[in-house]
Amino acid sequence: MNAQKNLQKNPKEIVKAIANNHLVISSIKDLPWPLRPRQFIWECSWMKRSDDSYIYTWRTPTTDEFDNNRLVDIGKNKQRRLVRGASKGIVAIKNLDEHSSKLTWIQQGDQKGNVPRKIMETQIHRTLHLVFQVREKFNRDDEVDTMERLELMEIMRSVYQDEVYDSDKTSLIDSIRSRMTAVPNDSFRPLPSPDFRTKMSIAHVEGESTSIIKCEVIIDASLEEVAAYGFIYMSRKRGKINNTKNTLVRDATNTNNHALEIIYMKELGFG
């Protein structure tokens, strides 16, 4: 994002305003030494479609009207050092509901010249910076998570009796609960805990190669709020917490209000 912070070295400007929805823009992007800076001239336009979605497109101008760099600000860059790149693309924005919309960005770029692959890979996030900026600008993760949690809490408190628990679900719950509670409390030995308020312990079951871990803590929230938070496996906050380089797949499908099918794959590193 350095290009966005140093506009004297990487100037951006509107070269010509053809209409309210039609502009010609100049942008200069520096590349790591010894590569020369790239200059892009874009002719861009937006329009509203019949389905109330918006389309934004850009391309390199089809005429040589803007080839003379005396018409644009090149900042600290020398004209003879600039390499003129090319780019074209389309952005589609459509409503999902009254609170959210979906943005899809498709782009093709040509930096011109011989640019090593490793350098190009580092430039991808810079090319798509607007997508990340828009996401952060209108980020409502906490608000969306709270709305989903309150909805599930209401179901747990008021209409849980309308939920249908078939034999498969009840047998699943009963088998796991009986297995976990069958281990005597005196079989658990304390484990070091990263939080002094949280009690951790472990039990080795005789005749088995695996262990059972137990964790206990006092939480300043109602049981429905805690249960809803734990059940909403794909909440945005929990997704961020678990979004590490070792997480290969993390997904869940809601079967109904009380059942999930979860896929979670995590790579373990050694050494």
Backbone as CSV, one residue per row, in Angstrom:
resi,resn,N_x,N_y,N_z,CA_x,CA_y,CA_z,C_x,C_y,C_z
1,MET,0.810,-1.207,0.000,0.000,0.000,0.000,0.855,1.273,0.000
2,ASN,2.194,1.150,-0.176,3.053,2.322,-0.137,2.682,3.342,-1.195
3,ALA,2.199,2.855,-2.337,1.839,3.785,-3.416,0.724,4.716,-2.987
4,GLN,-0.126,4.261,-2.074,-1.231,5.098,-1.626,-0.760,6.155,-0.626
5,LYS,0.398,5.942,-0.001,0.887,6.854,1.024,1.856,7.893,0.468
6,ASN,2.412,7.634,-0.687,3.404,8.530,-1.257,2.950,8.996,-2.625
7,LEU,2.014,9.946,-2.635,1.426,10.400,-3.896,2.374,11.266,-4.702
8,GLN,3.436,11.786,-4.072,4.399,12.569,-4.837,5.231,11.651,-5.734
9,LYS,5.508,10.469,-5.222,6.247,9.488,-6.016,5.315,8.706,-6.926
10,ASN,4.085,8.464,-6.460,3.107,7.674,-7.210,1.822,8.477,-7.382
11,PRO,1.868,9.544,-8.175,0.687,10.425,-8.288,-0.491,9.752,-8.987
12,LYS,-1.692,10.175,-8.593,-2.938,9.758,-9.249,-3.760,11.017,-9.496
13,GLU,-4.360,11.103,-10.655,-5.164,12.288,-10.938,-6.173,11.997,-12.033
14,ILE,-7.224,12.821,-12.039,-8.203,12.768,-13.124,-7.663,13.635,-14.261
15,VAL,-7.376,13.010,-15.372,-6.829,13.727,-16.516,-7.932,14.477,-17.252
16,LYS,-9.097,13.831,-17.383,-10.189,14.457,-18.123,-11.515,13.914,-17.616
17,ALA,-12.462,14.789,-17.339,-13.814,14.398,-16.961,-14.712,14.544,-18.181
18,ILE,-15.024,13.437,-18.810,-15.852,13.450,-20.014,-17.323,13.612,-19.648
19,ALA,-17.741,12.976,-18.550,-19.105,13.083,-18.029,-19.071,12.681,-16.562
20,ASN,-20.215,12.797,-15.873,-20.261,12.415,-14.458,-19.921,10.945,-14.243
21,ASN,-20.151,10.143,-15.254,-19.879,8.708,-15.124,-18.812,8.248,-16.112
22,HIS,-17.972,9.183,-16.575,-16.957,8.833,-17.572,-15.709,9.687,-17.337
23,LEU,-14.621,9.063,-16.834,-13.395,9.771,-16.498,-12.198,9.125,-17.173
24,VAL,-11.138,9.918,-17.331,-9.834,9.397,-17.730,-8.880,9.662,-16.573
25,ILE,-8.229,8.615,-16.080,-7.411,8.713,-14.877,-5.982,8.269,-15.172
26,SER,-5.016,8.957,-14.562,-3.607,8.571,-14.655,-3.132,8.091,-13.288
27,SER,-2.358,7.020,-13.288,-1.829,6.485,-12.038,-0.430,5.932,-12.292
28,ILE,0.475,6.209,-11.362,1.849,5.700,-11.463,2.115,4.802,-10.264
29,LYS,2.663,3.637,-10.521,2.952,2.661,-9.474,4.430,2.294,-9.538
30,ASP,5.122,2.487,-8.417,6.532,2.113,-8.379,6.660,0.613,-8.186
31,LEU,7.719,0.032,-8.722,8.043,-1.380,-8.568,9.409,-1.499,-7.914
32,PRO,9.707,-2.622,-7.282,11.014,-2.783,-6.630,12.173,-2.607,-7.612
33,TRP,13.248,-1.995,-7.124,14.453,-1.815,-7.938,14.951,-3.184,-8.412
34,PRO,15.422,-3.299,-9.633,15.762,-2.254,-10.599,14.668,-1.992,-11.626
35,LEU,13.442,-2.447,-11.369,12.356,-2.246,-12.332,11.918,-0.783,-12.344
36,ARG,11.536,-0.309,-13.504,11.115,1.078,-13.644,9.640,1.234,-13.249
37,PRO,9.234,2.417,-12.806,7.829,2.644,-12.455,6.919,2.433,-13.660
38,ARG,5.679,1.979,-13.380,4.678,1.775,-14.437,3.621,2.861,-14.346
39,GLN,3.296,3.407,-15.510,2.221,4.387,-15.583,1.027,3.757,-16.302
40,PHE,-0.169,4.012,-15.731,-1.398,3.504,-16.333,-2.333,4.680,-16.608
41,ILE,-2.880,4.717,-17.808,-3.934,5.664,-18.163,-5.200,4.848,-18.358
42,TRP,-6.246,5.161,-17.575,-7.500,4.412,-17.629,-8.636,5.303,-18.112
43,GLU,-9.436,4.770,-18.980,-10.714,5.377,-19.336,-11.783,4.551,-18.628
44,CYS,-12.479,5.146,-17.668,-13.398,4.368,-16.839,-14.795,4.969,-16.843
45,SER,-15.790,4.095,-16.619,-17.181,4.535,-16.640,-18.017,3.615,-15.767
46,TRP,-19.117,4.150,-15.250,-20.048,3.328,-14.474,-21.460,3.540,-15.008
47,MET,-22.321,2.546,-14.737,-23.717,2.660,-15.124,-24.579,1.798,-14.206
48,LYS,-25.849,2.192,-14.095,-26.814,1.406,-13.328,-27.614,0.555,-14.291
49,ARG,-27.772,-0.739,-13.951,-28.452,-1.665,-14.837,-29.922,-1.806,-14.449
50,SER,-30.680,-2.477,-15.293,-32.122,-2.610,-15.078,-32.460,-3.400,-13.814
51,ASP,-31.537,-4.261,-13.358,-31.781,-5.034,-12.136,-31.306,-4.309,-10.884
52,ASP,-31.028,-2.992,-11.012,-30.580,-2.125,-9.921,-29.148,-2.400,-9.468
53,SER,-28.412,-3.211,-10.199,-26.999,-3.406,-9.902,-26.183,-2.313,-10.602
54,TYR,-24.937,-2.161,-10.191,-24.045,-1.181,-10.795,-22.861,-1.893,-11.438
55,ILE,-22.420,-1.349,-12.566,-21.260,-1.867,-13.276,-20.238,-0.741,-13.421
56,TYR,-19.008,-1.050,-13.058,-17.905,-0.104,-13.226,-16.852,-0.775,-14.094
57,THR,-16.428,-0.135,-15.186,-15.460,-0.727,-16.101,-14.343,0.264,-16.418
58,TRP,-13.196,-0.258,-16.798,-12.090,0.591,-17.226,-11.259,-0.135,-18.282
59,ARG,-10.536,0.663,-19.070,-9.675,0.125,-20.117,-8.639,1.182,-20.487
60,THR,-7.618,0.764,-21.207,-6.657,1.709,-21.763,-7.328,2.484,-22.897
61,PRO,-7.161,3.808,-22.964,-7.797,4.582,-24.039,-7.457,4.035,-25.422
62,THR,-8.415,4.110,-26.314,-8.235,3.568,-27.663,-7.596,4.577,-28.615
63,THR,-7.369,5.817,-28.145,-6.704,6.833,-28.965,-5.382,7.213,-28.319
64,ASP,-4.559,7.977,-29.030,-3.265,8.424,-28.503,-3.356,9.811,-27.876
65,GLU,-4.571,10.252,-27.555,-4.775,11.611,-27.032,-4.010,11.852,-25.745
66,PHE,-3.831,10.807,-24.931,-3.222,10.981,-23.614,-1.814,10.402,-23.540
67,ASP,-1.181,10.202,-24.690,0.170,9.643,-24.695,1.216,10.657,-24.241
68,ASN,0.925,11.938,-24.339,1.885,12.976,-23.976,1.838,13.200,-22.466
69,ASN,2.910,12.875,-21.760,2.928,12.992,-20.313,2.998,14.426,-19.816
70,ARG,3.127,15.386,-20.718,3.070,16.777,-20.273,1.655,17.150,-19.826
71,LEU,0.692,16.286,-20.156,-0.694,16.550,-19.766,-1.010,16.071,-18.356
72,VAL,-0.129,15.265,-17.769,-0.439,14.650,-16.473,0.692,14.898,-15.492
73,ASP,0.380,14.724,-14.222,1.356,14.851,-13.146,2.122,13.539,-13.013
74,ILE,3.449,13.594,-13.181,4.251,12.374,-13.011,5.096,12.449,-11.752
75,GLY,4.838,13.448,-10.886,5.519,13.543,-9.605,7.026,13.593,-9.739
76,LYS,7.723,12.813,-8.919,9.185,12.780,-8.939,9.737,11.882,-10.035
77,ASN,8.857,11.244,-10.782,9.302,10.335,-11.828,9.722,11.108,-13.074
78,LYS,10.738,10.610,-13.734,11.172,11.199,-14.985,10.464,10.503,-16.139
79,GLN,10.036,11.282,-17.092,9.235,10.735,-18.189,9.943,9.592,-18.894
80,ARG,11.255,9.697,-19.081,11.973,8.660,-19.810,12.109,7.369,-19.004
81,ARG,11.847,7.446,-17.700,11.945,6.256,-16.861,10.636,5.479,-16.790
82,LEU,9.541,6.095,-17.182,8.235,5.458,-17.040,7.990,4.424,-18.130
83,VAL,7.370,3.321,-17.725,6.913,2.309,-18.675,5.391,2.341,-18.660
84,ARG,4.756,2.477,-19.824,3.298,2.570,-19.898,2.684,1.171,-19.867
85,GLY,1.990,0.853,-18.783,1.315,-0.428,-18.658,-0.094,-0.365,-19.230
86,ALA,-0.778,-1.476,-19.194,-2.151,-1.549,-19.714,-3.012,-2.334,-18.740
87,SER,-4.267,-1.942,-18.641,-5.170,-2.629,-17.720,-6.607,-2.455,-18.188
88,LYS,-7.403,-3.488,-17.961,-8.831,-3.398,-18.207,-9.547,-4.302,-17.216
89,GLY,-10.775,-3.956,-16.892,-11.490,-4.767,-15.919,-12.922,-4.312,-15.733
90,ILE,-13.603,-5.035,-14.873,-15.012,-4.751,-14.595,-15.298,-5.052,-13.131
91,VAL,-16.111,-4.208,-12.522,-16.574,-4.409,-11.145,-18.094,-4.437,-11.175
92,ALA,-18.678,-5.482,-10.605,-20.139,-5.610,-10.527,-20.552,-5.544,-9.061
93,ILE,-21.539,-4.708,-8.765,-22.043,-4.557,-7.396,-23.557,-4.764,-7.423
94,LYS,-24.041,-5.725,-6.640,-25.474,-5.997,-6.610,-25.964,-6.178,-5.189
95,ASN,-27.228,-5.888,-4.976,-27.840,-6.032,-3.656,-28.061,-7.495,-3.314
96,LEU,-27.753,-7.848,-2.051,-28.132,-9.154,-1.521,-29.390,-9.021,-0.671
97,ASP,-29.431,-7.984,0.152,-30.612,-7.639,0.941,-30.476,-6.175,1.321
98,GLU,-31.347,-5.691,2.201,-31.329,-4.265,2.540,-30.094,-3.860,3.333
99,HIS,-29.350,-4.836,3.855,-28.185,-4.522,4.670,-26.858,-4.876,4.010
100,SER,-26.869,-5.568,2.887,-25.599,-6.025,2.324,-25.645,-6.080,0.802
101,SER,-24.468,-5.989,0.200,-24.315,-6.079,-1.247,-23.062,-6.887,-1.559
102,LYS,-22.991,-7.374,-2.768,-21.864,-8.215,-3.196,-21.064,-7.501,-4.272
103,LEU,-19.748,-7.452,-4.097,-18.854,-6.822,-5.068,-17.977,-7.898,-5.710
104,THR,-17.952,-7.919,-7.032,-17.095,-8.849,-7.779,-16.161,-8.040,-8.672
105,TRP,-14.856,-8.257,-8.514,-13.841,-7.494,-9.237,-13.095,-8.454,-10.164
106,ILE,-13.081,-8.169,-11.467,-12.360,-8.973,-12.449,-11.440,-8.045,-13.226
107,GLN,-10.161,-8.398,-13.311,-9.188,-7.485,-13.900,-8.138,-8.249,-14.692
108,GLN,-7.677,-7.632,-15.769,-6.550,-8.139,-16.537,-5.552,-7.005,-16.698
109,GLY,-4.296,-7.269,-16.345,-3.295,-6.222,-16.414,-2.039,-6.690,-17.128
110,ASP,-1.349,-5.733,-17.727,-0.091,-6.012,-18.406,0.914,-4.956,-17.949
111,GLN,1.895,-5.381,-17.136,2.894,-4.452,-16.624,3.913,-4.058,-17.695
112,LYS,3.892,-4.770,-18.802,4.848,-4.550,-19.894,6.274,-4.870,-19.415
113,GLY,7.091,-5.287,-20.328,8.468,-5.613,-19.974,8.566,-6.956,-19.280
114,ASN,9.742,-7.258,-18.772,10.027,-8.542,-18.129,9.994,-8.365,-16.613
115,VAL,8.882,-8.735,-15.996,8.728,-8.615,-14.547,8.760,-10.015,-13.939
116,PRO,9.693,-10.309,-13.039,9.776,-11.633,-12.426,8.479,-12.040,-11.751
117,ARG,8.218,-13.334,-11.779,6.968,-13.861,-11.216,6.818,-13.531,-9.739
118,LYS,7.904,-13.656,-8.969,7.818,-13.405,-7.537,7.395,-11.965,-7.245
119,ILE,7.887,-11.033,-8.054,7.500,-9.634,-7.851,6.035,-9.434,-8.211
120,MET,5.599,-10.067,-9.287,4.196,-9.945,-9.686,3.262,-10.477,-8.597
121,GLU,3.657,-11.580,-7.952,2.819,-12.158,-6.902,2.685,-11.203,-5.723
122,THR,3.733,-10.451,-5.430,3.661,-9.497,-4.318,2.818,-8.277,-4.665
123,GLN,2.591,-8.043,-5.956,1.843,-6.869,-6.390,0.341,-7.115,-6.484
124,ILE,-0.078,-8.379,-6.373,-1.501,-8.696,-6.567,-2.364,-7.981,-5.540
125,HIS,-1.982,-8.061,-4.250,-2.809,-7.422,-3.217,-2.858,-5.919,-3.416
126,ARG,-1.781,-5.347,-3.956,-1.744,-3.907,-4.209,-2.696,-3.539,-5.345
127,THR,-2.756,-4.391,-6.364,-3.650,-4.144,-7.489,-5.106,-4.190,-7.059
128,LEU,-5.403,-5.057,-6.094,-6.789,-5.255,-5.653,-7.086,-4.512,-4.350
129,HIS,-6.305,-3.471,-4.055,-6.440,-2.818,-2.759,-7.830,-2.255,-2.527
130,LEU,-8.510,-1.806,-3.584,-9.825,-1.200,-3.403,-10.837,-2.198,-2.833
131,VAL,-10.726,-3.461,-3.228,-11.644,-4.482,-2.720,-11.512,-4.589,-1.203
132,PHE,-10.274,-4.621,-0.703,-10.046,-4.736,0.730,-10.437,-3.448,1.460
133,GLN,-10.192,-2.309,0.817,-10.572,-1.038,1.440,-12.076,-0.930,1.621
134,VAL,-12.828,-1.311,0.595,-14.290,-1.252,0.681,-14.792,-2.212,1.759
135,ARG,-14.203,-3.414,1.796,-14.609,-4.408,2.811,-14.416,-3.851,4.230
136,GLU,-13.269,-3.221,4.486,-12.994,-2.689,5.812,-13.817,-1.437,6.100
137,LYS,-14.046,-0.616,5.073,-14.803,0.616,5.260,-16.205,0.334,5.777
138,PHE,-16.843,-0.679,5.234,-18.233,-0.977,5.591,-18.354,-2.242,6.445
139,ASN,-17.265,-2.605,7.106,-17.254,-3.815,7.915,-18.267,-3.742,9.063
140,ARG,-19.169,-4.720,9.139,-20.172,-4.785,10.207,-20.182,-6.183,10.823
141,ASP,-18.999,-6.793,10.934,-18.915,-8.166,11.419,-19.564,-8.344,12.789
142,ASP,-19.227,-7.476,13.718,-19.764,-7.614,15.079,-21.285,-7.462,15.083
143,GLU,-21.778,-6.504,14.294,-23.227,-6.273,14.247,-23.958,-7.468,13.630
144,VAL,-23.402,-8.021,12.543,-24.029,-9.181,11.897,-24.006,-10.392,12.824
145,ASP,-22.877,-10.628,13.493,-22.791,-11.746,14.439,-23.797,-11.588,15.572
146,THR,-23.950,-10.366,16.063,-24.901,-10.124,17.154,-26.334,-10.401,16.705
147,MET,-26.685,-9.985,15.495,-28.034,-10.227,14.975,-28.315,-11.724,14.858
148,GLU,-27.349,-12.485,14.337,-27.539,-13.927,14.192,-27.629,-14.609,15.560
149,ARG,-26.817,-14.144,16.501,-26.833,-14.740,17.832,-28.151,-14.450,18.550
150,LEU,-28.661,-13.229,18.434,-29.935,-12.882,19.069,-31.090,-13.697,18.473
151,GLU,-31.027,-13.922,17.171,-32.069,-14.713,16.520,-32.079,-16.146,17.047
152,LEU,-30.894,-16.740,17.178,-30.818,-18.105,17.693,-31.184,-18.156,19.174
153,MET,-30.811,-17.138,19.936,-31.180,-17.082,21.349,-32.695,-17.059,21.510
154,GLU,-33.390,-16.324,20.628,-34.838,-16.254,20.695,-35.453,-17.623,20.419
155,ILE,-34.884,-18.337,19.475,-35.362,-19.695,19.182,-35.158,-20.599,20.388
156,MET,-33.991,-20.508,21.012,-33.687,-21.346,22.178,-34.621,-21.046,23.342
157,ARG,-34.978,-19.778,23.526,-35.785,-19.389,24.676,-37.284,-19.621,24.463
158,SER,-37.750,-19.408,23.229,-39.190,-19.332,23.016,-39.788,-20.484,22.228
159,VAL,-39.110,-20.932,21.194,-39.756,-21.896,20.296,-38.994,-23.212,20.203
160,TYR,-38.150,-23.491,21.190,-37.376,-24.730,21.140,-38.283,-25.961,21.122
161,GLN,-39.485,-25.824,21.700,-40.391,-26.969,21.745,-40.911,-27.334,20.361
162,ASP,-40.786,-26.379,19.395,-41.240,-26.665,18.038,-40.168,-27.386,17.214
163,GLU,-38.957,-27.475,17.762,-37.886,-28.162,17.046,-38.129,-29.670,17.060
164,VAL,-37.903,-30.304,15.938,-38.112,-31.745,15.814,-36.774,-32.464,15.941
165,TYR,-36.615,-33.250,16.993,-35.394,-34.020,17.214,-35.671,-35.471,16.850
166,ASP,-35.188,-35.891,15.695,-35.445,-37.274,15.280,-34.532,-38.221,16.044
167,SER,-34.714,-39.513,15.824,-33.972,-40.530,16.580,-32.470,-40.440,16.346
168,ASP,-32.061,-40.059,15.137,-30.633,-39.930,14.863,-30.006,-38.846,15.724
169,LYS,-30.702,-37.710,15.854,-30.167,-36.607,16.647,-30.120,-36.960,18.129
170,THR,-31.183,-37.542,18.635,-31.204,-37.881,20.065,-30.186,-38.960,20.402
171,SER,-30.016,-39.926,19.525,-29.031,-40.978,19.786,-27.612,-40.417,19.726
172,LEU,-27.377,-39.452,18.835,-26.073,-38.800,18.760,-25.761,-38.102,20.071
173,ILE,-26.722,-37.313,20.560,-26.510,-36.577,21.804,-26.333,-37.529,22.977
174,ASP,-27.201,-38.552,23.064,-27.146,-39.477,24.193,-25.847,-40.273,24.225
175,SER,-25.384,-40.707,23.040,-24.169,-41.531,23.004,-22.946,-40.729,23.422
176,ILE,-22.853,-39.486,22.950,-21.688,-38.666,23.301,-21.748,-38.258,24.767
177,ARG,-22.937,-37.865,25.231,-23.061,-37.443,26.620,-22.740,-38.578,27.582
178,SER,-23.242,-39.766,27.305,-22.969,-40.903,28.183,-21.492,-41.273,28.168
179,ARG,-20.855,-41.134,27.001,-19.427,-41.459,26.889,-18.586,-40.475,27.682
180,MET,-18.908,-39.187,27.595,-18.113,-38.175,28.266,-18.328,-38.182,29.783
181,THR,-19.561,-38.391,30.205,-19.861,-38.352,31.642,-19.521,-39.648,32.353
182,ALA,-19.169,-40.683,31.611,-18.840,-41.967,32.231,-17.459,-41.952,32.888
183,VAL,-16.641,-40.978,32.557,-15.299,-40.889,33.130,-15.394,-40.269,34.523
184,PRO,-14.937,-40.955,35.568,-15.033,-40.421,36.937,-14.250,-39.124,37.100
185,ASN,-14.759,-38.221,37.913,-14.091,-36.943,38.133,-12.688,-37.110,38.691
186,ASP,-12.486,-38.138,39.536,-11.164,-38.310,40.133,-10.134,-38.863,39.143
187,SER,-10.592,-39.162,37.913,-9.652,-39.613,36.883,-8.943,-38.441,36.204
188,PHE,-9.473,-37.240,36.375,-8.889,-36.062,35.730,-7.775,-35.475,36.600
189,ARG,-6.669,-35.155,35.960,-5.577,-34.466,36.650,-5.422,-33.077,36.053
190,PRO,-5.041,-32.090,36.847,-4.971,-30.697,36.377,-3.927,-30.513,35.264
191,LEU,-4.237,-29.589,34.379,-3.317,-29.179,33.322,-3.003,-27.694,33.484
192,PRO,-1.804,-27.248,33.091,-1.506,-25.814,33.118,-2.457,-25.078,32.182
193,SER,-3.003,-23.949,32.643,-3.958,-23.180,31.845,-3.371,-21.823,31.474
194,PRO,-3.573,-21.359,30.254,-3.075,-20.028,29.867,-3.860,-18.896,30.521
195,ASP,-4.986,-19.223,31.165,-5.833,-18.219,31.814,-6.140,-18.713,33.224
196,PHE,-5.777,-17.917,34.239,-5.964,-18.359,35.623,-7.432,-18.556,35.974
197,ARG,-8.347,-17.968,35.179,-9.775,-18.113,35.460,-10.361,-19.386,34.854
198,THR,-9.566,-20.077,34.055,-10.038,-21.273,33.362,-9.348,-22.512,33.915
199,LYS,-10.132,-23.489,34.294,-9.613,-24.727,34.865,-9.549,-25.804,33.784
200,MET,-8.369,-26.369,33.573,-8.181,-27.406,32.569,-7.691,-28.684,33.235
201,SER,-8.157,-29.821,32.693,-7.730,-31.119,33.238,-7.793,-32.174,32.142
202,ILE,-7.143,-33.309,32.387,-7.080,-34.379,31.392,-7.234,-35.726,32.082
203,ALA,-7.885,-36.669,31.386,-8.082,-38.022,31.905,-7.654,-39.030,30.846
204,HIS,-6.870,-40.017,31.255,-6.480,-41.108,30.371,-7.399,-42.299,30.651
205,VAL,-8.104,-42.736,29.633,-9.046,-43.836,29.779,-8.282,-45.153,29.627
206,GLU,-8.450,-46.012,30.604,-7.725,-47.287,30.601,-8.117,-48.133,29.384
207,GLY,-7.105,-48.653,28.706,-7.347,-49.488,27.539,-7.493,-48.730,26.239
208,GLU,-7.422,-47.373,26.288,-7.544,-46.565,25.073,-6.290,-45.724,24.877
209,SER,-6.013,-45.387,23.616,-4.807,-44.619,23.297,-5.055,-43.122,23.311
210,THR,-6.316,-42.720,23.424,-6.648,-41.302,23.435,-6.997,-40.835,24.843
211,SER,-7.088,-39.511,25.003,-7.404,-38.922,26.297,-8.634,-38.035,26.172
212,ILE,-9.190,-37.684,27.310,-10.334,-36.769,27.368,-9.897,-35.512,28.102
213,ILE,-10.162,-34.354,27.498,-9.775,-33.077,28.081,-11.027,-32.337,28.534
214,LYS,-10.950,-31.749,29.715,-12.088,-30.995,30.260,-11.635,-29.578,30.587
215,CYS,-12.504,-28.621,30.285,-12.199,-27.219,30.532,-13.422,-26.567,31.175
216,GLU,-13.236,-25.829,32.263,-14.339,-25.209,32.989,-14.030,-23.737,33.248
217,VAL,-15.050,-22.882,33.051,-14.859,-21.457,33.254,-16.198,-20.804,33.570
218,ILE,-16.184,-19.727,34.331,-17.373,-18.928,34.604,-17.458,-17.824,33.548
219,ILE,-18.608,-17.707,32.869,-18.788,-16.738,31.799,-19.882,-15.752,32.186
220,ASP,-19.636,-14.479,31.956,-20.586,-13.421,32.320,-21.639,-13.250,31.229
221,ALA,-22.428,-14.279,30.998,-23.486,-14.227,29.986,-24.500,-15.310,30.298
222,SER,-25.699,-15.150,29.751,-26.746,-16.143,29.976,-26.406,-17.434,29.246
223,LEU,-27.053,-18.524,29.656,-26.750,-19.817,29.042,-27.152,-19.835,27.572
224,GLU,-28.254,-19.131,27.201,-28.655,-19.090,25.790,-27.633,-18.332,24.945
225,GLU,-27.087,-17.244,25.499,-26.106,-16.465,24.749,-24.829,-17.263,24.527
226,VAL,-24.388,-17.960,25.560,-23.185,-18.783,25.438,-23.421,-19.938,24.467
227,ALA,-24.591,-20.576,24.577,-24.898,-21.704,23.699,-24.992,-21.261,22.242
228,ALA,-25.620,-20.098,22.011,-25.760,-19.595,20.642,-24.399,-19.262,20.052
229,TYR,-23.536,-18.637,20.840,-22.195,-18.304,20.359,-21.420,-19.565,19.990
230,GLY,-21.520,-20.585,20.839,-20.806,-21.827,20.563,-21.348,-22.567,19.366
231,PHE,-22.655,-22.465,19.128,-23.274,-23.239,18.044,-23.048,-22.591,16.682
232,ILE,-22.999,-21.248,16.630,-22.812,-20.569,15.340,-21.342,-20.699,14.941
233,TYR,-21.027,-21.816,14.352,-19.651,-22.196,14.056,-18.993,-21.281,13.033
234,MET,-19.773,-20.757,12.089,-19.219,-19.945,11.014,-19.463,-18.451,11.228
235,SER,-19.551,-18.018,12.487,-19.696,-16.582,12.733,-18.458,-15.863,12.201
236,ARG,-18.597,-14.599,11.894,-17.487,-13.852,11.304,-16.325,-13.711,12.286
237,LYS,-16.636,-13.505,13.568,-15.569,-13.361,14.546,-14.808,-14.664,14.719
238,ARG,-15.520,-15.785,14.826,-14.841,-17.070,14.983,-14.065,-17.436,13.721
239,GLY,-14.584,-17.013,12.566,-13.857,-17.256,11.326,-12.516,-16.553,11.319
240,LYS,-12.477,-15.301,11.805,-11.224,-14.559,11.868,-10.243,-15.206,12.839
241,ILE,-10.759,-15.663,13.981,-9.890,-16.281,14.981,-9.230,-17.536,14.426
242,ASN,-9.983,-18.314,13.652,-9.475,-19.583,13.140,-8.829,-19.470,11.759
243,ASN,-8.795,-18.271,11.206,-8.229,-18.093,9.870,-6.715,-17.965,9.960
244,THR,-6.042,-19.088,10.104,-4.587,-19.111,10.166,-4.042,-19.844,8.956
245,LYS,-2.734,-19.754,8.754,-2.116,-20.383,7.588,-2.213,-21.909,7.653
246,ASN,-2.454,-22.464,8.839,-2.553,-23.916,8.978,-3.968,-24.443,8.755
247,THR,-4.952,-23.542,8.663,-6.328,-23.966,8.421,-6.538,-24.184,6.929
248,LEU,-6.819,-25.424,6.556,-6.986,-25.766,5.146,-8.429,-25.567,4.702
249,VAL,-9.377,-26.101,5.472,-10.798,-25.996,5.143,-11.572,-25.746,6.433
250,ARG,-12.537,-24.844,6.377,-13.413,-24.600,7.522,-14.772,-24.201,6.985
251,ASP,-15.760,-25.065,7.154,-17.080,-24.804,6.594,-18.127,-25.550,7.403
252,ALA,-19.357,-25.092,7.323,-20.461,-25.740,8.028,-21.749,-25.526,7.267
253,THR,-22.602,-26.528,7.297,-23.922,-26.456,6.676,-24.987,-26.609,7.747
254,ASN,-25.913,-25.656,7.823,-26.996,-25.734,8.796,-28.064,-26.703,8.302
255,THR,-28.211,-27.826,8.985,-29.279,-28.761,8.658,-30.621,-28.201,9.105
256,ASN,-30.635,-27.637,10.298,-31.806,-26.934,10.832,-31.317,-26.057,11.982
257,ASN,-32.227,-25.585,12.823,-31.840,-24.666,13.891,-30.968,-25.298,14.963
258,HIS,-30.920,-26.632,15.018,-30.152,-27.267,16.084,-29.145,-28.301,15.573
259,ALA,-28.886,-28.316,14.282,-27.965,-29.316,13.737,-27.049,-28.710,12.686
260,LEU,-25.763,-29.067,12.768,-24.758,-28.606,11.819,-23.997,-29.800,11.252
261,GLU,-23.567,-29.658,10.005,-22.609,-30.588,9.424,-21.333,-29.799,9.176
262,ILE,-20.259,-30.171,9.867,-19.044,-29.365,9.894,-17.909,-30.062,9.159
263,ILE,-17.162,-29.270,8.394,-15.924,-29.720,7.767,-14.810,-28.816,8.285
264,TYR,-13.796,-29.405,8.887,-12.689,-28.623,9.418,-11.404,-29.414,9.250
265,MET,-10.482,-28.866,8.468,-9.194,-29.523,8.238,-8.088,-28.566,8.627
266,LYS,-7.178,-29.044,9.472,-6.084,-28.202,9.956,-4.778,-28.962,9.768
267,GLU,-3.783,-28.256,9.227,-2.490,-28.859,8.986,-1.626,-28.696,10.240
268,LEU,-1.035,-29.797,10.693,-0.157,-29.756,11.860,1.283,-29.636,11.401
269,GLY,2.016,-28.693,11.998,3.413,-28.500,11.626,4.339,-29.078,12.682
270,PHE,5.425,-29.657,12.246,6.399,-30.235,13.166,7.791,-29.693,12.810
271,GLY,8.609,-29.594,13.810,9.974,-29.160,13.575,10.125,-27.659,13.728
